[in-house]
């Protein structure tokens, strides 16, 4: 019995003692599927597109849409050419006065055809050629009473001719002379003549004269029509590299070009001005031209008349090929036309400060068609120093769900490159574009894209070697045949989440 | 086997110092002593002197041992531990030398351990009871039994809802809510000075009631440490598109001695004292036990009625964090929200009370040997223990236990066995062996022979030794 009792105790003690617990504890490792959110963000075009002087929002009906507006490209055309030579004229029919005539006058018509009420000469010259047919000396005095100097003294040409002297020439500078018509007929110029001689005879003083190089700073009167030098102005469009990338890829559906010409003068009684046969030509730096035409494909846009000091014309799709013209995205716009001043020969006032300000600006409402814009970005990629958390990822399935009302679809390809720019692996994703409504109105009904891509363990390990991510973005309007409207309230919602198989160890 | 030797050695040495305790302070799932542990921790209706007084103070006075005796024990230590995860699985999966990778099957095994716990709550509990001194003086049935003891009681319990290991092992499943409402960690330490008394009211040969004892224990309690961290209305939800809701509401209540530094209020620079006394309280246990005329014994007791008031270095915090629809890890604002500290608000609590692990106990003992006309002693015990709260190893979940002991008499040992449910709701098969003489007795038991042979979620051993003069 004693042995039995001892054995019983011993058995139980041994059994109790055999709880084989570890001496060192360590958490095991295991794989766990973590469902984590990556991002969920909504963007409106209002947040994406920064407004500036070129991009604005306009109300169209009951909705707001984007509009592109160019800067105002201004050119100035000075009209001083019109004031040149209006006094010029060579009076080469000989005027003869008998030396017995003590005091006489004549009236000659202005050869330019101008009828001047008043004017200021900035330059000009009078050349007098006189001959004395008598044997006695004669003092010959011509007075142009309508031409006065700054002191109000008339222009006087005082010539001493010896007996029998022929073709004595006298030149007078007319700078800063004023002209004021006193004759009953403002077409004519009044000239007084006085001859003083000790031996009056019936012999004559014969003379001719010429006004040359006349130029006015001010002229009032009836000035004959004059064709000025043809306009050939170039407006440079400062296209940025970003905009140039869109050339031949983006097409404007509802563009307009506005042409404004303003006659600037300090006087109200201005002369009429006509641009005849206006042409607008877009020219790229590669010398490729594209003309703005009317609906009949005629590049001669007709006559532009500034009669009340202003001319305004708007070229849009109802009267021109302006959408194609602006979609051409020229580097320069060349404005060409003959210019006719005062085509009807009317009365008016002109000064040498008169000018025509020509303003060109264009705009486009958001009817846009985009045909495959391709962007490529390179971004350096570097994981944090502690890459353990990436190394422990065995698999990742990324799901993205995109709701889009913006009528562009995007194809995105991500190339993961090593330090030698060698492609390690790549991933592609596609985002469906928002609908384009038949009416061309802005769409706010989203399309949905839900796709997923998987990164296996090998690709995740390659991610650790990635130094550069090359992103290739191809963007186009949802339907390349249709023009899409863009508005600030259009939005895209991007939601992405992932299921990651993570190896838990060494917590 | 090295560990086997260590544990074996500890058991041999502890047989010298570890004896049974006579205090009742372990709730309905607390570890019993070697006399009662082997029969499924029954004893509400067991006349076994102070072996059974842990269950019912009235049993201090035995119906057979009526002479004047003094029973005492040396200072002893009692340890108990229970875990939701089976011990063999701990060995299998957490041994550093194994370098384990958990397969889906392994995960299911671990989760099954938690899922099979009561209410899907995994419980990890341990208690340490140190009897600094105890003595019981049996003055005969006319005067009753008087006992006195001084004990240190420390307990730790963690409740882990099954959603937590599920989340850790399987990740956050879509469209699923993980609830952490019952997550709780609680620890306390207090010292008691207990005075017990049992008295015989009826002792008749004939009659319906042949023997009736009543008993009570009175306790003066010195609180030394309390810390509780609990979560309410806390959850994590992942939507079908991985948006995550996090809602955490937690309450932290601490009262700790200077030198321990658990709360912001305690003085970290102070020297730690083993008798800090940062709270005080009173408790009482009482019970009755009766033997009916056909030998059936009925026991009824209420143990540990009372509370401890902690009033030093008290710190109560409400900790919250709510993140709704976290859907963007690329957003700095969202990440900042995730990384931000928990919102905690410290309440102006200056004192609080901790209830003792009050338990109502009912027990029956049937003398099968007598009824069957056997010469040897064969008794069976049926106990039901109702925890009034969830303090320490007490639980609102009812503990059922059925035990048997068998003693052939003479020099033969006493054999014990029984079945019961543990704090995690699992079935336990207890067994034990004892040897009794006129001057001393000794018992060695385990609460679960299965886990002893093939370690399961529970490990306990009860060794009891009593000197009788």
HADDOCK unambig.tbl for C-alpha pairs under 7 A between the chains (distance, minus, plus):
assign (segid A and resid 1 and name CA) (segid B and resid 412 and name CA) 6.99 0.50 0.50
assign (segid A and resid 5 and name CA) (segid B and resid 413 and name CA) 6.63 0.50 0.50
assign (segid A and resid 13 and name CA) (segid B and resid 8 and name CA) 6.79 0.50 0.50
assign (segid A and resid 14 and name CA) (segid B and resid 8 and name CA) 6.74 0.50 0.50
assign (segid A and resid 15 and name CA) (segid B and resid 452 and name CA) 6.38 0.50 0.50
assign (segid A and resid 15 and name CA) (segid B and resid 453 and name CA) 5.98 0.50 0.50
assign (segid A and resid 16 and name CA) (segid B and resid 452 and name CA) 5.42 0.50 0.50
assign (segid A and resid 17 and name CA) (segid B and resid 4 and name CA) 5.08 0.50 0.50
assign (segid A and resid 17 and name CA) (segid B and resid 7 and name CA) 5.18 0.50 0.50
assign (segid A and resid 17 and name CA) (segid B and resid 8 and name CA) 4.91 0.50 0.50
assign (segid A and resid 18 and name CA) (segid B and resid 4 and name CA) 4.94 0.50 0.50
assign (segid A and resid 19 and name CA) (segid B and resid 4 and name CA) 6.68 0.50 0.50
assign (segid A and resid 19 and name CA) (segid B and resid 452 and name CA) 6.84 0.50 0.50
assign (segid A and resid 19 and name CA) (segid B and resid 455 and name CA) 6.06 0.50 0.50
assign (segid A and resid 20 and name CA) (segid B and resid 3 and name CA) 6.32 0.50 0.50
assign (segid A and resid 20 and name CA) (segid B and resid 4 and name CA) 6.66 0.50 0.50
assign (segid A and resid 21 and name CA) (segid B and resid 91 and name CA) 5.41 0.50 0.50
assign (segid A and resid 22 and name CA) (segid B and resid 91 and name CA) 5.68 0.50 0.50
assign (segid A and resid 22 and name CA) (segid B and resid 95 and name CA) 5.11 0.50 0.50
assign (segid A and resid 24 and name CA) (segid B and resid 95 and name CA) 6.07 0.50 0.50
assign (segid A and resid 24 and name CA) (segid B and resid 96 and name CA) 5.37 0.50 0.50
assign (segid A and resid 25 and name CA) (segid B and resid 94 and name CA) 5.31 0.50 0.50
assign (segid A and resid 25 and name CA) (segid B and resid 95 and name CA) 4.98 0.50 0.50
assign (segid A and resid 25 and name CA) (segid B and resid 96 and name CA) 4.96 0.50 0.50
assign (segid A and resid 26 and name CA) (segid B and resid 94 and name CA) 5.16 0.50 0.50
assign (segid A and resid 26 and name CA) (segid B and resid 95 and name CA) 5.93 0.50 0.50
assign (segid A and resid 26 and name CA) (segid B and resid 96 and name CA) 4.59 0.50 0.50
assign (segid A and resid 27 and name CA) (segid B and resid 94 and name CA) 5.45 0.50 0.50
assign (segid A and resid 28 and name CA) (segid B and resid 93 and name CA) 6.06 0.50 0.50
assign (segid A and resid 28 and name CA) (segid B and resid 94 and name CA) 6.03 0.50 0.50
assign (segid A and resid 28 and name CA) (segid B and resid 99 and name CA) 6.48 0.50 0.50
assign (segid A and resid 28 and name CA) (segid B and resid 100 and name CA) 4.93 0.50 0.50
assign (segid A and resid 28 and name CA) (segid B and resid 101 and name CA) 5.70 0.50 0.50
assign (segid A and resid 28 and name CA) (segid B and resid 102 and name CA) 6.69 0.50 0.50
assign (segid A and resid 29 and name CA) (segid B and resid 100 and name CA) 6.36 0.50 0.50
assign (segid A and resid 29 and name CA) (segid B and resid 101 and name CA) 4.81 0.50 0.50
assign (segid A and resid 29 and name CA) (segid B and resid 102 and name CA) 6.19 0.50 0.50
assign (segid A and resid 30 and name CA) (segid B and resid 101 and name CA) 5.45 0.50 0.50
assign (segid A and resid 30 and name CA) (segid B and resid 102 and name CA) 4.93 0.50 0.50
assign (segid A and resid 32 and name CA) (segid B and resid 169 and name CA) 5.98 0.50 0.50
assign (segid A and resid 32 and name CA) (segid B and resid 170 and name CA) 5.05 0.50 0.50
assign (segid A and resid 32 and name CA) (segid B and resid 171 and name CA) 5.19 0.50 0.50
assign (segid A and resid 33 and name CA) (segid B and resid 170 and name CA) 6.15 0.50 0.50
assign (segid A and resid 33 and name CA) (segid B and resid 171 and name CA) 4.96 0.50 0.50
assign (segid A and resid 34 and name CA) (segid B and resid 171 and name CA) 5.04 0.50 0.50
assign (segid A and resid 34 and name CA) (segid B and resid 172 and name CA) 5.75 0.50 0.50
assign (segid A and resid 35 and name CA) (segid B and resid 172 and name CA) 6.01 0.50 0.50
assign (segid A and resid 35 and name CA) (segid B and resid 173 and name CA) 6.92 0.50 0.50
assign (segid A and resid 35 and name CA) (segid B and resid 242 and name CA) 5.61 0.50 0.50
assign (segid A and resid 36 and name CA) (segid B and resid 242 and name CA) 5.39 0.50 0.50
assign (segid A and resid 37 and name CA) (segid B and resid 242 and name CA) 5.07 0.50 0.50
assign (segid A and resid 37 and name CA) (segid B and resid 243 and name CA) 5.71 0.50 0.50
assign (segid A and resid 37 and name CA) (segid B and resid 327 and name CA) 4.89 0.50 0.50
assign (segid A and resid 37 and name CA) (segid B and resid 328 and name CA) 5.70 0.50 0.50
assign (segid A and resid 37 and name CA) (segid B and resid 329 and name CA) 6.52 0.50 0.50
assign (segid A and resid 38 and name CA) (segid B and resid 327 and name CA) 6.54 0.50 0.50
assign (segid A and resid 38 and name CA) (segid B and resid 328 and name CA) 5.00 0.50 0.50
assign (segid A and resid 38 and name CA) (segid B and resid 329 and name CA) 5.15 0.50 0.50
assign (segid A and resid 38 and name CA) (segid B and resid 330 and name CA) 6.38 0.50 0.50
assign (segid A and resid 39 and name CA) (segid B and resid 327 and name CA) 5.77 0.50 0.50
assign (segid A and resid 39 and name CA) (segid B and resid 328 and name CA) 3.79 0.50 0.50
assign (segid A and resid 39 and name CA) (segid B and resid 329 and name CA) 6.04 0.50 0.50
assign (segid A and resid 39 and name CA) (segid B and resid 330 and name CA) 5.98 0.50 0.50
assign (segid A and resid 40 and name CA) (segid B and resid 327 and name CA) 5.89 0.50 0.50
assign (segid A and resid 40 and name CA) (segid B and resid 328 and name CA) 5.59 0.50 0.50
assign (segid A and resid 497 and name CA) (segid B and resid 241 and name CA) 6.60 0.50 0.50
assign (segid A and resid 497 and name CA) (segid B and resid 242 and name CA) 6.19 0.50 0.50
